[in-house]
Amino acid sequence: MREALLLIGVVMEWVIIPLLGFSLIHALVSMRLLRRLGPTEPASGDTISDVSVLVPARNEEARIRDCLASLAAQHPPVREVILLDDRSTDRTGEIARELGFREEAGCRLRLIHGTDLPEGWIGKNWACHQLSKVADPSSSHLLFTDADTVHGTGCVSAALAYARSVRADLLSLWPDQITGTWSEKLIIPLGYLLFMSFQPFLFLRWLQLDPARAQRLGLDRRRLAGLGAANGQFLLFRREAYDSLGGHEALRDHLVEDIAFGRRVASRTGEGMRLFNADGINLLKCRMYTDFAGVWEGFSKNMRPVFEESPKSFLLFGIVIFGLFLLPFLMFPWIPSAGIAVGLILLNRFVLTLRFRTSWFGFLAHPFAIVLALLVALNSWRLCLRRGIVWKGRVYSGATRSVID
């Protein structure tokens, strides 16, 4: 026991503490780079935002009204808002009609109905593919947004203005994440911890300034893909870029399409494509889940498939998360240096909680959040190995291929 504690103490001092220090510095730099957007005044003469807003929905009667009403109220108005009712068995379509959505082609507020899910497709990807095919061809941008989002009146125009200013082929906004139950407060803020601490914003931005750098550094598409990530709650594509990427058809069987799109755009950094993420908490809000069952099922759907064909990466992820963010708390009573590690973790969580206005309960109960996340990850792996992923009443194998050309 004594020898094991001595070994862990050495690892704590020479590996864990330096990595936690790096992750804290990286998070601070990332927060600096992640531009916080706010409502902007429309440019002189602008009477419409040149965007087709596309919303896939399946059994979303509890949330669809607020989402569609907020999109219909955008100022200046968007070119069109199209809802695809993906064979819902509840009042999703009826609520859309109550808000003025119509089935006729050419309506600014339009309702369409999804067709049968083809073999080899994920339901959301098939819905988004259908939406892209009916969007007005004159729209310069396509915005895919989830049914659980609520948009401020200037959200779309502000996002479009920023996307144009930075020449983004894909702009992803990170909403104000609303949490109510204990499981939401524990799990959802961890996304910011992982995203800010490890996603290489600075390096990607540096490459985007001179795409030829990628070739000079010997970075092919597969290596560049690792620099990308995006949030499917708000994906604003330049229309030509979406088409050149192959749209949702290119990742029809990918269970985590937002991360896949981020990787796909980043993989083409050397060809001049640009991926930007931005802080949108002043523009839109989202409540992903409303109970423990939703959190458990939703994150179990994503955690193993996000690593695609690499079980080794998934296992390494679990080891890193355990070693960096949980082990110091377990060793705190026996290893003095673990106190430094705990302090670095809590400082990182404190800064992120302030910046993104996430739950203070999640901050205070950090070790329990990590335990829950690891349990969800194990469940995700179990489902992928055995009976498959169940989502929105459909069963998927969980076998997710890489979508990098």
N, C-alpha and C positions, 0 to 999 in steps of 0.2 A: 504493500500500500504506500509506504514511504517513497519507494523508488518511483512508483507511478505518479505520485504528486510532484516529485522533483522534475520528472520528465515533462509533465503538463505545465509546470511553472516555467521551464525553459521555452516551451512552445508559446506560452502566453507572452513572454517578454520579447521573443525574437520573431514571432510570426503574427500572433493575433493582435497584439497592441499596435505594431506598425501598420497592419492592414486596416485596423479600425481607424487609425489616424488618417491614413490615405482616404478611406471612404468618407470620413467627415470633411476633409478638405475638398474632395471631389464633389460632395453634395453641395458645399458652399459655392464652388465654381459653377456647378450645374444650375443652381438656383439663380445665380447672376446671369447666366446665359438664357435661361428660360424666360422669355419676355412675357410680362403680365399685360394682357390686352384689356382695354376698356372700351366702352361705346365711343364712337367717333362721329363727327358731323359729316354727312354725305358731301362729296365733292360738288361744287357748283354745277348744276345742270343734271345731276344724277337723279333719275326718277324711279330707277329699278336696279336691284342688285342682280347682276348677270349670272344667276345661280339657279340650277334645278335642285331642289331639296328632296331627297329620296328617303323614305321611312319604311323599313320592313317591320311588320307587326304580326305576331301570332298570339292570340288570346291575351291581349293587353288592355282589356276594358278598364282596369283599375287605374291606368296611367295615361292612356292615349289621349284623353280629352285635353289635359294640360299641355301635353307635347304639341299637339296639332294647333291648339289655340295660340300658343306662343309663336309658332312658325307662321301662322296666318297673319299675325299682328306685326311682323317684321317691318322696320322702317329704315330705309325705303323698302317697299315690298320686294320679295324675291320674284323671279320670273314665274316659278311654279312650285307647288308643293304636291308631291305624289305619295300617297300611302298605298302600299301593297298589303292587302289583307291575306295573310298566308294561311288560308283554310281555317280561320278561327271558328271555334264553337261557342264563343261568347258574343258580347255586344260590340266588339271592336269596330266592325263595319258600320253598324247602326249609329254609333257615336260619331263617327266621321261624317255620316250624312247629316246628322243634327248640326254639325259645325259648317255645313255648306259644301262638303266634298261631293263630287258627282262623277259618275262613270263615263260621261261623254268625253271623247278625245278633244283636246284643246282647252279644257277647263284649267284655270289657274290653280284651283284646289281640286285635285283629281283623286279618285279612288279606283284602284284596279284590284283584281282578284288573282291570286297565285294559281298556277297550274300544278299538276301532279309533280312530285319531286322525282327527277330522273335518277336512275341508278348511278352511284358514284358521286353524288352531290351532297353537300351539307345544306340543310334547310335555309339558313340565313344567306349563304352565298348564292343559292339559286334565286332567292327572293331579290337580292340586290342586283343580280344579273338581269332579271326581268325588268327591274326598275330602270336600269341603265339603258335598256333597249327602247323604252317608251319616253325617255326624257327628251325635252325639246332639243333638237340638234343645233340650235343657234346658241345655246347656253355655253359660255366659256368655261364654266366650272360645275362640277357635280359635288354635292354635299350629301354624304351618307351619314345619317344620325339615328340613334336608337330611340325606341318608343318611350323609354324611361327618362328622357332628357326634357328640360324646360329651358327655353331660350329667352334671354332678355331681348327687348325690342330692337336693339342695335347689334345683336350678336353676329348675324350673318354678314352684314356690311362691314363690321370691324374686322372680322376674320378675312374677308375677301380683300380688304384694303391692305392688311398686313401680308397676306400671301402674295399679292402683286408686288409689294414693296421689296420683298426678299426673293422674288422670283421662285416661289415654292411650287414644286410639282405636286407635293402632298403636304398639307398643313393639318396637324392634329392638335386639337385643343383638349386640355385636361380640365374637366368641370369642377365645380364645388361639389364634393362628394357628400351627400347627406346620409347620415347614419342614425339609426334609431335603437336597435337592439344591441345587446352586448356582443354578439358574434360579429355584427357589422363593424362595431367600434374597434374590435380587436384586429380583424383581418384587413379591412379595406385600406387603412392608413399604411400598412406594410408595403403597398404598391409604390408609394412615394419613397419609402426608405430604400427599396431595391432600385427603383428607377433613377433616383437622384444620386445614389451612392456608386452605381456601377455603369450606367449607360454613358458611353463616351461622347457626350455632346461636343466637348471642346475639340477633340480630334476630328470628328466628322465635319464640324464647322470649318476647321483648318483645311481639310481636303476640298471642301466645296468652294473655297476661295480660289483654288487652282486645281481643277480636276486632273490635270496631268500629273500631279503629285502621286496619285494612286498608282499609276503605271510605273513611275520612277521607283516607288517603294515596293514594287512587285505584288501589289494587292489586286488579286483577281476578284471576280464577282462574289465568289463564295466567301472570301475573307472580308470583303466590304460589307456583306450582308449582316455580319455580326454587330455592325455599328448602328443598326436601325431598329426602331421600335415605334409604335404608334398606338393611339387609343381609339378603339372602334366606336366610341360614343360620339365622336365628331371627326370625320375624315373628309377634308375638303381637297378634291383633286382638280388640277388643271385638266380639262377634258382630253386634250391631246395626249397628256401623260398617262391618264387612265387607260386610254385605248392602246397605247404603245406597250403598256405593261401586260396587256391581255385581259384587263378587267378582272372581275370575279371568276370568270371562266378559268383563268390560269391557276387559281387556287381553289377550285370547286370542291375538293375533298379535304381542305384544311380546316381544322376545328377552331383555330385561333387566327382568324383572317386579318385582324388588325395588326398584330405583330408581324404576320407574314407580309402584309403590304409594306410596313416599315422596312423590313429586311429587303424586300424586292426593290424599293426605291433606292435604299442605301447601296445595294449591290451595283447600281448603275451610276454611282457618284463619279467614277472615272469617265463616264460619257456625258457628264454635265447635269445629271438629274439632281434635284434638291429636295431634301426632306427636312421639314421644320416641325418641332413641337413647341407649343406655347401654353402659358398659364391662362386658362379661361375662367377662373373662378368668379370674376366679376361680370361674366357674360352669360354663363349657363350653369345649371345645376343638374344633378342626377342622383337618384336613389336606386342603386343597382338591385338590392334585395331588401326584403322586409322581415325576414325571420332566419333562424338558424338553418332550417332545411334548404332555403334558397341559397344561402352562403355556401353551405356544404356541397350542394349539387353543382352550383355555378362554377366554383373554383376547382372542384374535382374534374369538371369538363376540360379545364384549361391546363392544369399544372403539368401533367405528363405530355400531352400533345404539343405544348409550346416548344419542347425540345426535339420535336420531329423524329428523325431517324437515329438519334444519338442517346441511347440509354446511359452511356458513360457521362455525358454532360448533365443529365438529370441527376445521377448519383452524386456527381461532383457538386452540383448546386445544393443538394441536401446536406452534404458534409460541410460546405462553406457556411451555409446559413446556421447550422447547428454550432459549428466551431466559433464563428464570429459573434453571433447574436444571442446564443443561449449558454454555451459553456462557461463564459465568465461569471454568469449569475450562479451557476451550479458550483463553481470553484471558489466563490467569494469568501466563504467561511474558512477555507484552508490555505489559500494561496494569496499572499498580500498583493501581488501585482494584478490580481484579478480585479481589484478595486479600481485601478486605472482604466482597465478595459470597460468595466461597467460605467464609469464616468463618461468615457468617450461615446458609448452607445446611447446613454441618456441625453448627452449634449446634442448628438445628431438628431435623436427623436424630438427633443425640445425645439430645436430650430425648425425642423420640418413641420411640426405641429403648429407653430406660430405662422409659418409662411403659408401653409395650405389650409389652415383653419380646420384641421382634423380633430378627432376626439382626444380629449385629455385622459379619458379612461384608457384608451389604447396606449397612450404614453406611459401611464402609471403601471399598467398591467402588461408591459412589454414581454416579459418571459412567457406569460400564458399565451400571448398572441403568436409567438414563435412556435410553441408547442402545438397550438391549433393548426398553424400553417403546415407544419411537418406532418401532422396527421392527415390533413387534406391531401397533401402530396402523395402520401402512401396510399390513400384511398384511390387517387387518380391512377396511380400505377397499377393497383389491383384491378380496377375496372378495365383498363386497357389490355391487361393480360388475360382477363377472363370474359365477363359477359358483355363488355362494351360500355360506352358512354350513353346514358339516357338524357336527352335534352329536348324540352318542348314536345314531349310525347313521341319522339323518334329515337331510334337506337342507332348509334354509330360505332364502328369497330374501335376507334381510338388510334388506329394506325395512321399517322400523319406523315406524309412524305415531304421532303424539302421542295420548295417551289422556286429555287434559284436556278436560272438557266445555266 
